[in-house]
Amino acid sequence: MVLRIVCIALTVYYLILIVRIILSFPIFPPTPPSGPLAAAVSFVYAVTDPVLRPLRSVIPPVRMGMMGLDLSPMIVFVLIFVIQRAIGC
């Protein structure tokens, strides 16, 4: 039962991380959203920042022309995958 809850939590976090990546694309307007969307965006950032911030301090973004590619979400994806496989999700 506990193992199943952990598996579901890891999958939900994986999906929230995907939303975070999509929100970071430069196609969205620079002005912050308002209303319920602002609360959702704040939630996504609040949940993912504590995990991504320490990785960003260790691994700098890879330069791609005028932009930098943040590798920290990819590392978290791999960690989630490894944990899921280790516990048998």
PDB file of N, CA, C and O in Angstrom:
ATOM      1  N   MET A   1       0.819  -1.194   0.000  1.00  0.00           N
ATOM      2  CA  MET A   1       0.000   0.000   0.000  1.00  0.00           C
ATOM      3  C   MET A   1       0.870   1.268   0.000  1.00  0.00           C
ATOM      4  O   MET A   1       0.655   2.168  -0.812  1.00  0.00           O
ATOM      5  N   VAL A   2       1.845   1.333   0.908  1.00  0.00           N
ATOM      6  CA  VAL A   2       2.730   2.499   0.967  1.00  0.00           C
ATOM      7  C   VAL A   2       3.550   2.594  -0.314  1.00  0.00           C
ATOM      8  O   VAL A   2       3.757   3.685  -0.845  1.00  0.00           O
ATOM      9  N   LEU A   3       4.008   1.467  -0.801  1.00  0.00           N
ATOM     10  CA  LEU A   3       4.795   1.446  -2.028  1.00  0.00           C
ATOM     11  C   LEU A   3       3.985   1.986  -3.198  1.00  0.00           C
ATOM     12  O   LEU A   3       4.511   2.717  -4.038  1.00  0.00           O
ATOM     13  N   ARG A   4       2.724   1.631  -3.254  1.00  0.00           N
ATOM     14  CA  ARG A   4       1.842   2.107  -4.328  1.00  0.00           C
ATOM     15  C   ARG A   4       1.662   3.618  -4.246  1.00  0.00           C
ATOM     16  O   ARG A   4       1.633   4.296  -5.274  1.00  0.00           O
ATOM     17  N   ILE A   5       1.543   4.146  -3.043  1.00  0.00           N
ATOM     18  CA  ILE A   5       1.400   5.595  -2.857  1.00  0.00           C
ATOM     19  C   ILE A   5       2.669   6.317  -3.307  1.00  0.00           C
ATOM     20  O   ILE A   5       2.596   7.364  -3.949  1.00  0.00           O
ATOM     21  N   VAL A   6       3.821   5.761  -2.972  1.00  0.00           N
ATOM     22  CA  VAL A   6       5.097   6.349  -3.400  1.00  0.00           C
ATOM     23  C   VAL A   6       5.200   6.338  -4.928  1.00  0.00           C
ATOM     24  O   VAL A   6       5.653   7.313  -5.528  1.00  0.00           O
ATOM     25  N   CYS A   7       4.782   5.249  -5.548  1.00  0.00           N
ATOM     26  CA  CYS A   7       4.814   5.156  -7.016  1.00  0.00           C
ATOM     27  C   CYS A   7       3.917   6.212  -7.651  1.00  0.00           C
ATOM     28  O   CYS A   7       4.298   6.848  -8.634  1.00  0.00           O
ATOM     29  N   ILE A   8       2.733   6.396  -7.092  1.00  0.00           N
ATOM     30  CA  ILE A   8       1.809   7.404  -7.617  1.00  0.00           C
ATOM     31  C   ILE A   8       2.374   8.804  -7.413  1.00  0.00           C
ATOM     32  O   ILE A   8       2.287   9.643  -8.309  1.00  0.00           O
ATOM     33  N   ALA A   9       2.948   9.059  -6.251  1.00  0.00           N
ATOM     34  CA  ALA A   9       3.537  10.372  -5.964  1.00  0.00           C
ATOM     35  C   ALA A   9       4.683  10.688  -6.923  1.00  0.00           C
ATOM     36  O   ALA A   9       4.802  11.819  -7.395  1.00  0.00           O
ATOM     37  N   LEU A  10       5.521   9.704  -7.211  1.00  0.00           N
ATOM     38  CA  LEU A  10       6.614   9.918  -8.156  1.00  0.00           C
ATOM     39  C   LEU A  10       6.089  10.210  -9.559  1.00  0.00           C
ATOM     40  O   LEU A  10       6.637  11.056 -10.266  1.00  0.00           O
ATOM     41  N   THR A  11       5.043   9.521  -9.958  1.00  0.00           N
ATOM     42  CA  THR A  11       4.452   9.759 -11.278  1.00  0.00           C
ATOM     43  C   THR A  11       3.818  11.150 -11.347  1.00  0.00           C
ATOM     44  O   THR A  11       3.956  11.841 -12.357  1.00  0.00           O
ATOM     45  N   VAL A  12       3.135  11.559 -10.300  1.00  0.00           N
ATOM     46  CA  VAL A  12       2.539  12.896 -10.264  1.00  0.00           C
ATOM     47  C   VAL A  12       3.629  13.965 -10.316  1.00  0.00           C
ATOM     48  O   VAL A  12       3.491  14.964 -11.022  1.00  0.00           O
ATOM     49  N   TYR A  13       4.708  13.753  -9.569  1.00  0.00           N
ATOM     50  CA  TYR A  13       5.807  14.717  -9.593  1.00  0.00           C
ATOM     51  C   TYR A  13       6.436  14.790 -10.987  1.00  0.00           C
ATOM     52  O   TYR A  13       6.813  15.866 -11.448  1.00  0.00           O
ATOM     53  N   TYR A  14       6.543  13.652 -11.643  1.00  0.00           N
ATOM     54  CA  TYR A  14       7.054  13.598 -13.009  1.00  0.00           C
ATOM     55  C   TYR A  14       6.192  14.475 -13.919  1.00  0.00           C
ATOM     56  O   TYR A  14       6.722  15.238 -14.726  1.00  0.00           O
ATOM     57  N   LEU A  15       4.889  14.371 -13.794  1.00  0.00           N
ATOM     58  CA  LEU A  15       3.972  15.164 -14.620  1.00  0.00           C
ATOM     59  C   LEU A  15       4.057  16.648 -14.283  1.00  0.00           C
ATOM     60  O   LEU A  15       4.015  17.493 -15.177  1.00  0.00           O
ATOM     61  N   ILE A  16       4.178  16.966 -12.994  1.00  0.00           N
ATOM     62  CA  ILE A  16       4.325  18.370 -12.597  1.00  0.00           C
ATOM     63  C   ILE A  16       5.623  18.942 -13.156  1.00  0.00           C
ATOM     64  O   ILE A  16       5.665  20.107 -13.552  1.00  0.00           O
ATOM     65  N   LEU A  17       6.657  18.155 -13.190  1.00  0.00           N
ATOM     66  CA  LEU A  17       7.933  18.596 -13.754  1.00  0.00           C
ATOM     67  C   LEU A  17       7.808  18.865 -15.252  1.00  0.00           C
ATOM     68  O   LEU A  17       8.420  19.800 -15.767  1.00  0.00           O
ATOM     69  N   ILE A  18       7.033  18.065 -15.940  1.00  0.00           N
ATOM     70  CA  ILE A  18       6.794  18.311 -17.369  1.00  0.00           C
ATOM     71  C   ILE A  18       6.072  19.643 -17.562  1.00  0.00           C
ATOM     72  O   ILE A  18       6.403  20.405 -18.470  1.00  0.00           O
ATOM     73  N   VAL A  19       5.090  19.921 -16.712  1.00  0.00           N
ATOM     74  CA  VAL A  19       4.380  21.204 -16.781  1.00  0.00           C
ATOM     75  C   VAL A  19       5.357  22.349 -16.526  1.00  0.00           C
ATOM     76  O   VAL A  19       5.295  23.377 -17.201  1.00  0.00           O
ATOM     77  N   ARG A  20       6.250  22.180 -15.569  1.00  0.00           N
ATOM     78  CA  ARG A  20       7.247  23.214 -15.266  1.00  0.00           C
ATOM     79  C   ARG A  20       8.130  23.495 -16.479  1.00  0.00           C
ATOM     80  O   ARG A  20       8.438  24.651 -16.769  1.00  0.00           O
ATOM     81  N   ILE A  21       8.533  22.453 -17.180  1.00  0.00           N
ATOM     82  CA  ILE A  21       9.368  22.626 -18.361  1.00  0.00           C
ATOM     83  C   ILE A  21       8.604  23.383 -19.441  1.00  0.00           C
ATOM     84  O   ILE A  21       9.147  24.287 -20.076  1.00  0.00           O
ATOM     85  N   ILE A  22       7.350  23.014 -19.646  1.00  0.00           N
ATOM     86  CA  ILE A  22       6.533  23.695 -20.656  1.00  0.00           C
ATOM     87  C   ILE A  22       6.352  25.168 -20.299  1.00  0.00           C
ATOM     88  O   ILE A  22       6.399  26.031 -21.176  1.00  0.00           O
ATOM     89  N   LEU A  23       6.147  25.457 -19.017  1.00  0.00           N
ATOM     90  CA  LEU A  23       5.990  26.851 -18.592  1.00  0.00           C
ATOM     91  C   LEU A  23       7.266  27.669 -18.788  1.00  0.00           C
ATOM     92  O   LEU A  23       7.205  28.893 -18.905  1.00  0.00           O
ATOM     93  N   SER A  24       8.398  27.014 -18.823  1.00  0.00           N
ATOM     94  CA  SER A  24       9.658  27.748 -18.977  1.00  0.00           C
ATOM     95  C   SER A  24       9.998  28.052 -20.431  1.00  0.00           C
ATOM     96  O   SER A  24      10.964  28.766 -20.699  1.00  0.00           O
ATOM     97  N   PHE A  25       9.224  27.526 -21.369  1.00  0.00           N
ATOM     98  CA  PHE A  25       9.473  27.823 -22.782  1.00  0.00           C
ATOM     99  C   PHE A  25       9.277  29.316 -23.034  1.00  0.00           C
ATOM    100  O   PHE A  25       8.396  29.933 -22.434  1.00  0.00           O
ATOM    101  N   PRO A  26      10.081  29.895 -23.905  1.00  0.00           N
ATOM    102  CA  PRO A  26       9.958  31.339 -24.164  1.00  0.00           C
ATOM    103  C   PRO A  26       8.745  31.721 -25.008  1.00  0.00           C
ATOM    104  O   PRO A  26       8.592  32.893 -25.354  1.00  0.00           O
ATOM    105  N   ILE A  27       7.883  30.770 -25.348  1.00  0.00           N
ATOM    106  CA  ILE A  27       6.708  31.097 -26.167  1.00  0.00           C
ATOM    107  C   ILE A  27       5.606  31.751 -25.344  1.00  0.00           C
ATOM    108  O   ILE A  27       4.689  32.347 -25.908  1.00  0.00           O
ATOM    109  N   PHE A  28       5.680  31.649 -24.022  1.00  0.00           N
ATOM    110  CA  PHE A  28       4.667  32.245 -23.178  1.00  0.00           C
ATOM    111  C   PHE A  28       5.004  33.703 -22.908  1.00  0.00           C
ATOM    112  O   PHE A  28       6.178  34.068 -22.844  1.00  0.00           O
ATOM    113  N   PRO A  29       3.980  34.542 -22.748  1.00  0.00           N
ATOM    114  CA  PRO A  29       4.252  35.967 -22.511  1.00  0.00           C
ATOM    115  C   PRO A  29       5.001  36.184 -21.194  1.00  0.00           C
ATOM    116  O   PRO A  29       4.811  35.435 -20.236  1.00  0.00           O
ATOM    117  N   PRO A  30       5.850  37.208 -21.152  1.00  0.00           N
ATOM    118  CA  PRO A  30       6.645  37.449 -19.939  1.00  0.00           C
ATOM    119  C   PRO A  30       5.817  37.954 -18.760  1.00  0.00           C
ATOM    120  O   PRO A  30       6.277  37.898 -17.619  1.00  0.00           O
ATOM    121  N   THR A  31       4.607  38.445 -19.015  1.00  0.00           N
ATOM    122  CA  THR A  31       3.782  38.920 -17.906  1.00  0.00           C
ATOM    123  C   THR A  31       3.213  37.727 -17.147  1.00  0.00           C
ATOM    124  O   THR A  31       2.772  36.753 -17.758  1.00  0.00           O
ATOM    125  N   PRO A  32       3.222  37.798 -15.839  1.00  0.00           N
ATOM    126  CA  PRO A  32       2.707  36.668 -15.056  1.00  0.00           C
ATOM    127  C   PRO A  32       1.192  36.530 -15.226  1.00  0.00           C
ATOM    128  O   PRO A  32       0.489  37.523 -15.411  1.00  0.00           O
ATOM    129  N   PRO A  33       0.702  35.308 -15.162  1.00  0.00           N
ATOM    130  CA  PRO A  33      -0.746  35.104 -15.288  1.00  0.00           C
ATOM    131  C   PRO A  33      -1.475  35.621 -14.052  1.00  0.00           C
ATOM    132  O   PRO A  33      -0.867  35.891 -13.016  1.00  0.00           O
ATOM    133  N   SER A  34      -2.787  35.749 -14.188  1.00  0.00           N
ATOM    134  CA  SER A  34      -3.582  36.207 -13.048  1.00  0.00           C
ATOM    135  C   SER A  34      -4.716  35.225 -12.797  1.00  0.00           C
ATOM    136  O   SER A  34      -5.034  34.391 -13.644  1.00  0.00           O
ATOM    137  N   GLY A  35      -5.322  35.339 -11.617  1.00  0.00           N
ATOM    138  CA  GLY A  35      -6.450  34.485 -11.279  1.00  0.00           C
ATOM    139  C   GLY A  35      -6.028  33.072 -10.919  1.00  0.00           C
ATOM    140  O   GLY A  35      -4.954  32.855 -10.359  1.00  0.00           O
ATOM    141  N   PRO A  36      -6.893  32.102 -11.250  1.00  0.00           N
ATOM    142  CA  PRO A  36      -6.602  30.710 -10.893  1.00  0.00           C
ATOM    143  C   PRO A  36      -5.348  30.161 -11.580  1.00  0.00           C
ATOM    144  O   PRO A  36      -4.655  29.300 -11.037  1.00  0.00           O
ATOM    145  N   LEU A  37      -5.072  30.669 -12.769  1.00  0.00           N
ATOM    146  CA  LEU A  37      -3.871  30.214 -13.469  1.00  0.00           C
ATOM    147  C   LEU A  37      -2.613  30.618 -12.711  1.00  0.00           C
ATOM    148  O   LEU A  37      -1.636  29.870 -12.679  1.00  0.00           O
ATOM    149  N   ALA A  38      -2.638  31.793 -12.104  1.00  0.00           N
ATOM    150  CA  ALA A  38      -1.490  32.241 -11.313  1.00  0.00           C
ATOM    151  C   ALA A  38      -1.258  31.314 -10.133  1.00  0.00           C
ATOM    152  O   ALA A  38      -0.115  31.004  -9.798  1.00  0.00           O
ATOM    153  N   ALA A  39      -2.341  30.870  -9.499  1.00  0.00           N
ATOM    154  CA  ALA A  39      -2.209  29.949  -8.369  1.00  0.00           C
ATOM    155  C   ALA A  39      -1.627  28.613  -8.829  1.00  0.00           C
ATOM    156  O   ALA A  39      -0.799  28.027  -8.132  1.00  0.00           O
ATOM    157  N   ALA A  40      -2.049  28.132  -9.986  1.00  0.00           N
ATOM    158  CA  ALA A  40      -1.530  26.862 -10.513  1.00  0.00           C
ATOM    159  C   ALA A  40      -0.049  26.974 -10.852  1.00  0.00           C
ATOM    160  O   ALA A  40       0.736  26.080 -10.535  1.00  0.00           O
ATOM    161  N   VAL A  41       0.329  28.077 -11.497  1.00  0.00           N
ATOM    162  CA  VAL A  41       1.737  28.283 -11.857  1.00  0.00           C
ATOM    163  C   VAL A  41       2.582  28.411 -10.595  1.00  0.00           C
ATOM    164  O   VAL A  41       3.681  27.859 -10.531  1.00  0.00           O
ATOM    165  N   SER A  42       2.089  29.124  -9.599  1.00  0.00           N
ATOM    166  CA  SER A  42       2.820  29.263  -8.337  1.00  0.00           C
ATOM    167  C   SER A  42       3.007  27.912  -7.661  1.00  0.00           C
ATOM    168  O   SER A  42       4.069  27.630  -7.107  1.00  0.00           O
ATOM    169  N   PHE A  43       1.972  27.078  -7.708  1.00  0.00           N
ATOM    170  CA  PHE A  43       2.056  25.743  -7.125  1.00  0.00           C
ATOM    171  C   PHE A  43       3.129  24.908  -7.827  1.00  0.00           C
ATOM    172  O   PHE A  43       3.936  24.251  -7.171  1.00  0.00           O
ATOM    173  N   VAL A  44       3.135  24.935  -9.155  1.00  0.00           N
ATOM    174  CA  VAL A  44       4.117  24.158  -9.916  1.00  0.00           C
ATOM    175  C   VAL A  44       5.529  24.602  -9.562  1.00  0.00           C
ATOM    176  O   VAL A  44       6.404  23.763  -9.348  1.00  0.00           O
ATOM    177  N   TYR A  45       5.761  25.900  -9.497  1.00  0.00           N
ATOM    178  CA  TYR A  45       7.094  26.396  -9.160  1.00  0.00           C
ATOM    179  C   TYR A  45       7.455  26.089  -7.708  1.00  0.00           C
ATOM    180  O   TYR A  45       8.603  25.759  -7.412  1.00  0.00           O
ATOM    181  N   ALA A  46       6.488  26.193  -6.805  1.00  0.00           N
ATOM    182  CA  ALA A  46       6.758  25.920  -5.393  1.00  0.00           C
ATOM    183  C   ALA A  46       7.104  24.454  -5.148  1.00  0.00           C
ATOM    184  O   ALA A  46       7.898  24.143  -4.259  1.00  0.00           O
ATOM    185  N   VAL A  47       6.520  23.564  -5.921  1.00  0.00           N
ATOM    186  CA  VAL A  47       6.772  22.131  -5.745  1.00  0.00           C
ATOM    187  C   VAL A  47       8.082  21.703  -6.403  1.00  0.00           C
ATOM    188  O   VAL A  47       8.769  20.817  -5.895  1.00  0.00           O
ATOM    189  N   THR A  48       8.427  22.316  -7.511  1.00  0.00           N
ATOM    190  CA  THR A  48       9.621  21.872  -8.241  1.00  0.00           C
ATOM    191  C   THR A  48      10.900  22.616  -7.849  1.00  0.00           C
ATOM    192  O   THR A  48      11.991  22.056  -7.962  1.00  0.00           O
ATOM    193  N   ASP A  49      10.787  23.858  -7.394  1.00  0.00           N
ATOM    194  CA  ASP A  49      11.995  24.630  -7.054  1.00  0.00           C
ATOM    195  C   ASP A  49      12.874  23.983  -5.983  1.00  0.00           C
ATOM    196  O   ASP A  49      14.095  23.983  -6.141  1.00  0.00           O
ATOM    197  N   PRO A  50      12.319  23.435  -4.904  1.00  0.00           N
ATOM    198  CA  PRO A  50      13.197  22.850  -3.883  1.00  0.00           C
ATOM    199  C   PRO A  50      14.043  21.685  -4.393  1.00  0.00           C
ATOM    200  O   PRO A  50      15.101  21.403  -3.832  1.00  0.00           O
ATOM    201  N   VAL A  51      13.599  21.019  -5.429  1.00  0.00           N
ATOM    202  CA  VAL A  51      14.373  19.906  -5.988  1.00  0.00           C
ATOM    203  C   VAL A  51      15.344  20.409  -7.060  1.00  0.00           C
ATOM    204  O   VAL A  51      16.484  19.950  -7.134  1.00  0.00           O
ATOM    205  N   LEU A  52      14.892  21.345  -7.880  1.00  0.00           N
ATOM    206  CA  LEU A  52      15.720  21.810  -8.993  1.00  0.00           C
ATOM    207  C   LEU A  52      16.813  22.792  -8.567  1.00  0.00           C
ATOM    208  O   LEU A  52      17.907  22.779  -9.131  1.00  0.00           O
ATOM    209  N   ARG A  53      16.531  23.631  -7.589  1.00  0.00           N
ATOM    210  CA  ARG A  53      17.489  24.672  -7.188  1.00  0.00           C
ATOM    211  C   ARG A  53      18.851  24.112  -6.759  1.00  0.00           C
ATOM    212  O   ARG A  53      19.872  24.630  -7.212  1.00  0.00           O
ATOM    213  N   PRO A  54      18.917  23.079  -5.909  1.00  0.00           N
ATOM    214  CA  PRO A  54      20.243  22.554  -5.540  1.00  0.00           C
ATOM    215  C   PRO A  54      20.999  21.971  -6.741  1.00  0.00           C
ATOM    216  O   PRO A  54      22.222  22.091  -6.823  1.00  0.00           O
ATOM    217  N   LEU A  55      20.284  21.352  -7.656  1.00  0.00           N
ATOM    218  CA  LEU A  55      20.950  20.803  -8.847  1.00  0.00           C
ATOM    219  C   LEU A  55      21.489  21.919  -9.729  1.00  0.00           C
ATOM    220  O   LEU A  55      22.567  21.792 -10.310  1.00  0.00           O
ATOM    221  N   ARG A  56      20.743  23.004  -9.829  1.00  0.00           N
ATOM    222  CA  ARG A  56      21.196  24.138 -10.651  1.00  0.00           C
ATOM    223  C   ARG A  56      22.455  24.782 -10.091  1.00  0.00           C
ATOM    224  O   ARG A  56      23.276  25.313 -10.839  1.00  0.00           O
ATOM    225  N   SER A  57      22.603  24.734  -8.774  1.00  0.00           N
ATOM    226  CA  SER A  57      23.804  25.331  -8.183  1.00  0.00           C
ATOM    227  C   SER A  57      25.042  24.479  -8.457  1.00  0.00           C
ATOM    228  O   SER A  57      26.166  24.979  -8.411  1.00  0.00           O
ATOM    229  N   VAL A  58      24.835  23.194  -8.742  1.00  0.00           N
ATOM    230  CA  VAL A  58      25.957  22.293  -9.022  1.00  0.00           C
ATOM    231  C   VAL A  58      26.225  22.168 -10.520  1.00  0.00           C
ATOM    232  O   VAL A  58      27.378  22.109 -10.945  1.00  0.00           O
ATOM    233  N   ILE A  59      25.161  22.128 -11.314  1.00  0.00           N
ATOM    234  CA  ILE A  59      25.289  21.909 -12.755  1.00  0.00           C
ATOM    235  C   ILE A  59      24.838  23.169 -13.485  1.00  0.00           C
ATOM    236  O   ILE A  59      23.653  23.500 -13.467  1.00  0.00           O
ATOM    237  N   PRO A  60      25.767  23.874 -14.127  1.00  0.00           N
ATOM    238  CA  PRO A  60      25.380  25.094 -14.848  1.00  0.00           C
ATOM    239  C   PRO A  60      24.635  24.744 -16.138  1.00  0.00           C
ATOM    240  O   PRO A  60      24.773  23.637 -16.659  1.00  0.00           O
ATOM    241  N   PRO A  61      23.845  25.695 -16.652  1.00  0.00           N
ATOM    242  CA  PRO A  61      23.154  25.437 -17.921  1.00  0.00           C
ATOM    243  C   PRO A  61      24.151  25.299 -19.070  1.00  0.00           C
ATOM    244  O   PRO A  61      25.210  25.927 -19.071  1.00  0.00           O
ATOM    245  N   VAL A  62      23.794  24.472 -20.039  1.00  0.00           N
ATOM    246  CA  VAL A  62      24.618  24.277 -21.228  1.00  0.00           C
ATOM    247  C   VAL A  62      24.257  25.381 -22.217  1.00  0.00           C
ATOM    248  O   VAL A  62      23.088  25.569 -22.551  1.00  0.00           O
ATOM    249  N   ARG A  63      25.257  26.098 -22.673  1.00  0.00           N
ATOM    250  CA  ARG A  63      25.022  27.205 -23.596  1.00  0.00           C
ATOM    251  C   ARG A  63      24.639  26.675 -24.977  1.00  0.00           C
ATOM    252  O   ARG A  63      25.290  25.790 -25.532  1.00  0.00           O
ATOM    253  N   MET A  64      23.555  27.251 -25.513  1.00  0.00           N
ATOM    254  CA  MET A  64      23.088  26.919 -26.859  1.00  0.00           C
ATOM    255  C   MET A  64      22.798  28.235 -27.562  1.00  0.00           C
ATOM    256  O   MET A  64      21.650  28.675 -27.622  1.00  0.00           O
ATOM    257  N   GLY A  65      23.831  28.858 -28.088  1.00  0.00           N
ATOM    258  CA  GLY A  65      23.661  30.163 -28.710  1.00  0.00           C
ATOM    259  C   GLY A  65      23.349  31.202 -27.657  1.00  0.00           C
ATOM    260  O   GLY A  65      24.114  31.394 -26.712  1.00  0.00           O
ATOM    261  N   MET A  66      22.219  31.874 -27.825  1.00  0.00           N
ATOM    262  CA  MET A  66      21.817  32.925 -26.889  1.00  0.00           C
ATOM    263  C   MET A  66      21.062  32.364 -25.685  1.00  0.00           C
ATOM    264  O   MET A  66      20.733  33.107 -24.761  1.00  0.00           O
ATOM    265  N   MET A  67      20.787  31.066 -25.690  1.00  0.00           N
ATOM    266  CA  MET A  67      20.009  30.466 -24.612  1.00  0.00           C
ATOM    267  C   MET A  67      20.855  29.459 -23.848  1.00  0.00           C
ATOM    268  O   MET A  67      21.908  29.026 -24.317  1.00  0.00           O
ATOM    269  N   GLY A  68      20.383  29.100 -22.682  1.00  0.00           N
ATOM    270  CA  GLY A  68      21.035  28.066 -21.897  1.00  0.00           C
ATOM    271  C   GLY A  68      20.060  26.928 -21.649  1.00  0.00           C
ATOM    272  O   GLY A  68      18.893  27.163 -21.335  1.00  0.00           O
ATOM    273  N   LEU A  69      20.530  25.708 -21.786  1.00  0.00           N
ATOM    274  CA  LEU A  69      19.694  24.530 -21.554  1.00  0.00           C
ATOM    275  C   LEU A  69      19.924  24.052 -20.129  1.00  0.00           C
ATOM    276  O   LEU A  69      21.029  23.652 -19.761  1.00  0.00           O
ATOM    277  N   ASP A  70      18.862  24.100 -19.335  1.00  0.00           N
ATOM    278  CA  ASP A  70      18.924  23.667 -17.944  1.00  0.00           C
ATOM    279  C   ASP A  70      18.810  22.146 -17.894  1.00  0.00           C
ATOM    280  O   ASP A  70      17.791  21.584 -18.297  1.00  0.00           O
ATOM    281  N   LEU A  71      19.841  21.487 -17.407  1.00  0.00           N
ATOM    282  CA  LEU A  71      19.868  20.028 -17.356  1.00  0.00           C
ATOM    283  C   LEU A  71      19.259  19.454 -16.081  1.00  0.00           C
ATOM    284  O   LEU A  71      19.066  18.243 -15.981  1.00  0.00           O
ATOM    285  N   SER A  72      18.954  20.308 -15.107  1.00  0.00           N
ATOM    286  CA  SER A  72      18.457  19.794 -13.830  1.00  0.00           C
ATOM    287  C   SER A  72      17.137  19.012 -13.956  1.00  0.00           C
ATOM    288  O   SER A  72      17.000  17.992 -13.282  1.00  0.00           O
ATOM    289  N   PRO A  73      16.161  19.427 -14.776  1.00  0.00           N
ATOM    290  CA  PRO A  73      14.961  18.592 -14.900  1.00  0.00           C
ATOM    291  C   PRO A  73      15.261  17.212 -15.476  1.00  0.00           C
ATOM    292  O   PRO A  73      14.646  16.226 -15.071  1.00  0.00           O
ATOM    293  N   MET A  74      16.192  17.134 -16.408  1.00  0.00           N
ATOM    294  CA  MET A  74      16.542  15.829 -16.983  1.00  0.00           C
ATOM    295  C   MET A  74      17.156  14.907 -15.934  1.00  0.00           C
ATOM    296  O   MET A  74      16.900  13.703 -15.929  1.00  0.00           O
ATOM    297  N   ILE A  75      17.959  15.477 -15.054  1.00  0.00           N
ATOM    298  CA  ILE A  75      18.566  14.681 -13.985  1.00  0.00           C
ATOM    299  C   ILE A  75      17.479  14.179 -13.028  1.00  0.00           C
ATOM    300  O   ILE A  75      17.529  13.037 -12.571  1.00  0.00           O
ATOM    301  N   VAL A  76      16.506  15.030 -12.730  1.00  0.00           N
ATOM    302  CA  VAL A  76      15.407  14.612 -11.858  1.00  0.00           C
ATOM    303  C   VAL A  76      14.579  13.525 -12.529  1.00  0.00           C
ATOM    304  O   VAL A  76      14.146  12.583 -11.864  1.00  0.00           O
ATOM    305  N   PHE A  77      14.351  13.639 -13.840  1.00  0.00           N
ATOM    306  CA  PHE A  77      13.643  12.578 -14.569  1.00  0.00           C
ATOM    307  C   PHE A  77      14.363  11.245 -14.428  1.00  0.00           C
ATOM    308  O   PHE A  77      13.736  10.218 -14.170  1.00  0.00           O
ATOM    309  N   VAL A  78      15.665  11.265 -14.595  1.00  0.00           N
ATOM    310  CA  VAL A  78      16.453  10.032 -14.470  1.00  0.00           C
ATOM    311  C   VAL A  78      16.374   9.494 -13.044  1.00  0.00           C
ATOM    312  O   VAL A  78      16.215   8.289 -12.849  1.00  0.00           O
ATOM    313  N   LEU A  79      16.481  10.367 -12.049  1.00  0.00           N
ATOM    314  CA  LEU A  79      16.385   9.928 -10.657  1.00  0.00           C
ATOM    315  C   LEU A  79      15.023   9.308 -10.351  1.00  0.00           C
ATOM    316  O   LEU A  79      14.941   8.284  -9.673  1.00  0.00           O
ATOM    317  N   ILE A  80      13.963   9.927 -10.851  1.00  0.00           N
ATOM    318  CA  ILE A  80      12.625   9.364 -10.652  1.00  0.00           C
ATOM    319  C   ILE A  80      12.531   7.982 -11.293  1.00  0.00           C
ATOM    320  O   ILE A  80      12.010   7.041 -10.695  1.00  0.00           O
ATOM    321  N   PHE A  81      13.040   7.876 -12.512  1.00  0.00           N
ATOM    322  CA  PHE A  81      13.024   6.597 -13.217  1.00  0.00           C
ATOM    323  C   PHE A  81      13.783   5.514 -12.430  1.00  0.00           C
ATOM    324  O   PHE A  81      13.300   4.392 -12.283  1.00  0.00           O
ATOM    325  N   VAL A  82      14.963   5.864 -11.934  1.00  0.00           N
ATOM    326  CA  VAL A  82      15.771   4.906 -11.175  1.00  0.00           C
ATOM    327  C   VAL A  82      15.053   4.508  -9.894  1.00  0.00           C
ATOM    328  O   VAL A  82      15.022   3.327  -9.547  1.00  0.00           O
ATOM    329  N   ILE A  83      14.482   5.464  -9.192  1.00  0.00           N
ATOM    330  CA  ILE A  83      13.759   5.133  -7.953  1.00  0.00           C
ATOM    331  C   ILE A  83      12.556   4.250  -8.245  1.00  0.00           C
ATOM    332  O   ILE A  83      12.293   3.287  -7.526  1.00  0.00           O
ATOM    333  N   GLN A  84      11.833   4.582  -9.297  1.00  0.00           N
ATOM    334  CA  GLN A  84      10.664   3.762  -9.653  1.00  0.00           C
ATOM    335  C   GLN A  84      11.067   2.328  -9.977  1.00  0.00           C
ATOM    336  O   GLN A  84      10.386   1.386  -9.571  1.00  0.00           O
ATOM    337  N   ARG A  85      12.140   2.160 -10.684  1.00  0.00           N
ATOM    338  CA  ARG A  85      12.598   0.810 -11.040  1.00  0.00           C
ATOM    339  C   ARG A  85      13.124   0.070  -9.807  1.00  0.00           C
ATOM    340  O   ARG A  85      12.928  -1.137  -9.666  1.00  0.00           O
ATOM    341  N   ALA A  86      13.788   0.803  -8.925  1.00  0.00           N
ATOM    342  CA  ALA A  86      14.368   0.184  -7.724  1.00  0.00           C
ATOM    343  C   ALA A  86      13.284  -0.329  -6.776  1.00  0.00           C
ATOM    344  O   ALA A  86      13.466  -1.361  -6.130  1.00  0.00           O
ATOM    345  N   ILE A  87      12.160   0.385  -6.688  1.00  0.00           N
ATOM    346  CA  ILE A  87      11.115  -0.042  -5.780  1.00  0.00           C
ATOM    347  C   ILE A  87      10.043  -0.867  -6.475  1.00  0.00           C
ATOM    348  O   ILE A  87       9.107  -1.346  -5.834  1.00  0.00           O
ATOM    349  N   GLY A  88      10.179  -1.032  -7.782  1.00  0.00           N
ATOM    350  CA  GLY A  88       9.272  -1.923  -8.514  1.00  0.00           C
ATOM    351  C   GLY A  88       7.951  -1.312  -8.911  1.00  0.00           C
ATOM    352  O   GLY A  88       6.924  -1.989  -8.883  1.00  0.00           O
ATOM    353  N   CYS A  89       7.955  -0.059  -9.277  1.00  0.00           N
ATOM    354  CA  CYS A  89       6.706   0.593  -9.729  1.00  0.00           C
ATOM    355  C   CYS A  89       6.299   0.079 -11.098  1.00  0.00           C
ATOM    356  O   CYS A  89       5.280   0.507 -11.641  1.00  0.00           O
TER     357      CYS A  89
END
